[in-house]
Amino acid sequence: MRKNDISLVDIPLALILLTRLPLPRLSKVSFQRQSKAVWAFPLAGFAVTLPACLTAGAAMTLGLPEGLAAGLFVLVQVLLTGAMHEDGLADCADGFWGGFDPARRLEIMKDSQIGSYGVLALVVGIGLRWQALALLLGGGNLWAPLALALLSRAMMPILMTWLPNARQSGLSQSVGRPSRRAVGLGLGLAVVLSMPLLGPLTFAVAAILACMSLGFGLLARVKIGGQTGDTLGACQQVSEIAGLLILVALFS
């Protein structure tokens, strides 16, 4: 691997980009590595989902039913990410189906107000996650969602390197286009860390999530001509929900 392709500073940089965890301030020079730091995106998923797993496990140990434990799981994830990915899902739903041309869709996505499509996307998305998590927890699969947190964050850089920026501003544009090397490293890291959790199923789940992400990327290209920070967040949500449904089908 070429010199400076990876650095330990990439880990806190990825956490700053994708979480609301309290972290030390980084120098301005560090933020010039944003496009290189995408390999560490799966670690951000690990950082926000491990506490969620521990919270759900503690809740069930104290006698709470799986449904409430799953609700706490989702709550912890939302708090630690600042609902960044959920916000992207809602904005994409509003924009993709609320506008009649790419310019108008991008305008709607940038609006801080949420519309009917966004509300429905959040209700359905959180509802599916909550129910699927309850079923997985009820079956004793406490740690399986941790693998999905890793794999779903590895899907985001795929869209970043594959699709052009739909607008010349915003989070995704400021981060820059990552190299295929950084994208591949992040995906490989997510797969390796997921193996102890899912075993050989990891490869099948990763392949399906990649196909889902590519399908969502094609939709984004048609609707807005590329990708934005919102589409990356929505991609993560779509991937995680798809992964949860797959695991429920496999483990039930």
MOBEL-V892694 format. One record per residue. N is the residue number from 1. PHI is phi in whole degrees, 0 to 359 (999 if undefined). PSI is psi in whole degrees, -180 to 180 (999 if undefined). NEAR is the number of other ideal C-beta (glycine too) atoms within 8 Angstrom. Layout:
# MOBEL-V892694
n = [N,N]
phi = [PHI,PHI]
psi = [PSI,PSI]
near = [NEAR,NEAR]
This chain:
# MOBEL-V892694
n = [1,2,3,4,5,6,7,8,9,10,11,12,13,14,15,16,17,18,19,20,21,22,23,24,25,26,27,28,29,30,31,32,33,34,35,36,37,38,39,40,41,42,43,44,45,46,47,48,49,50,51,52,53,54,55,56,57,58,59,60,61,62,63,64,65,66,67,68,69,70,71,72,73,74,75,76,77,78,79,80,81,82,83,84,85,86,87,88,89,90,91,92,93,94,95,96,97,98,99,100,101,102,103,104,105,106,107,108,109,110,111,112,113,114,115,116,117,118,119,120,121,122,123,124,125,126,127,128,129,130,131,132,133,134,135,136,137,138,139,140,141,142,143,144,145,146,147,148,149,150,151,152,153,154,155,156,157,158,159,160,161,162,163,164,165,166,167,168,169,170,171,172,173,174,175,176,177,178,179,180,181,182,183,184,185,186,187,188,189,190,191,192,193,194,195,196,197,198,199,200,201,202,203,204,205,206,207,208,209,210,211,212,213,214,215,216,217,218,219,220,221,222,223,224,225,226,227,228,229,230,231,232,233,234,235,236,237,238,239,240,241,242,243,244,245,246,247,248,249,250,251,252]
phi = [999,294,301,71,293,230,205,297,292,296,292,297,294,296,295,294,290,244,224,243,291,291,224,293,291,256,290,299,297,300,287,287,264,303,291,279,279,295,298,268,304,302,292,295,298,298,294,266,260,302,299,293,298,296,295,296,297,295,298,290,298,279,103,287,290,300,298,290,298,295,297,294,302,297,300,296,301,296,295,281,260,69,57,300,287,297,298,296,298,295,296,295,299,296,287,300,249,256,238,253,209,305,298,292,298,295,297,296,297,280,294,286,281,252,253,298,298,295,298,297,297,293,298,292,298,293,298,295,298,300,294,295,296,299,292,293,295,295,269,82,260,292,262,301,298,296,295,292,297,291,292,293,287,286,282,299,297,299,292,297,271,272,259,287,289,283,221,266,202,102,297,298,295,290,291,98,270,285,282,296,297,293,296,295,296,296,294,298,298,297,294,299,288,277,304,295,267,243,67,299,299,307,294,294,296,299,295,293,295,297,296,299,294,295,297,295,297,297,298,297,297,292,283,230,84,165,234,226,300,296,293,293,297,295,300,298,294,300,295,295,297,300,297,297,296,297,294,298,296,283,265,278]
psi = [139,155,138,9,-36,155,151,-25,-17,-30,-55,-28,-43,-38,-38,-39,-36,-2,175,26,145,122,154,153,138,155,158,-31,-36,-35,-9,-12,12,-43,-25,-22,-1,-21,-23,1,-41,-32,-31,-40,-41,-42,-32,-16,-28,-47,-32,-42,-45,-39,-46,-41,-42,-40,-43,-34,-35,-1,2,145,164,-34,-44,-37,-40,-38,-41,-36,-51,-41,-45,-44,-46,-43,-42,-19,-8,23,27,-47,-38,-38,-41,-40,-45,-44,-40,-42,-44,-47,-47,-38,1,-9,161,-4,161,-42,-45,-38,-43,-36,-44,-42,-31,-19,134,-16,150,141,-172,-44,-40,-43,-46,-40,-42,-44,-48,-44,-51,-37,-44,-43,-47,-50,-44,-41,-40,-41,-40,-42,-38,-26,7,16,66,-35,-10,-40,-22,-36,-38,-33,-38,-52,-39,-34,-25,-16,-29,-47,-24,-45,-34,-38,-21,-43,147,163,132,-23,159,34,173,176,-49,-42,-38,-31,-41,172,120,160,159,-30,-45,-39,-45,-38,-42,-42,-43,-41,-44,-41,-46,-44,-23,-20,-45,-19,-37,-13,-147,-21,-20,-44,-42,-44,-44,-41,-42,-41,-37,-42,-42,-42,-42,-39,-43,-37,-40,-40,-44,-39,-43,-43,-44,2,9,-149,154,178,-36,-42,-32,-43,-42,-38,-42,-43,-46,-42,-45,-43,-45,-42,-41,-43,-39,-46,-38,-43,-37,-36,-10,999]
near = [5,5,3,6,10,9,7,4,10,13,10,10,15,14,14,9,11,12,12,6,8,2,8,4,4,10,6,5,5,9,9,6,11,11,12,14,15,15,13,14,15,15,11,14,14,12,11,16,12,9,9,15,13,8,12,15,10,8,11,12,6,6,4,8,6,10,8,9,16,14,9,13,15,13,8,12,12,10,8,13,13,8,7,9,11,14,10,16,16,13,15,15,13,16,16,13,7,9,13,3,6,10,7,9,14,14,10,13,13,7,7,2,4,8,9,6,11,13,10,9,12,12,8,8,12,10,8,11,12,12,9,13,14,12,11,15,15,7,8,5,10,9,8,12,15,12,15,14,15,15,18,15,15,16,15,13,15,14,16,16,10,7,12,6,12,13,8,4,5,10,8,12,11,8,11,7,6,13,9,7,9,16,15,8,12,16,12,8,14,15,13,7,12,14,9,5,11,10,7,6,8,14,8,8,16,14,8,11,14,10,8,12,14,10,8,13,15,8,9,16,10,5,10,14,7,10,13,16,9,12,18,14,15,15,14,14,14,12,15,12,12,11,15,15,10,10,15,11,7,7,9,6]
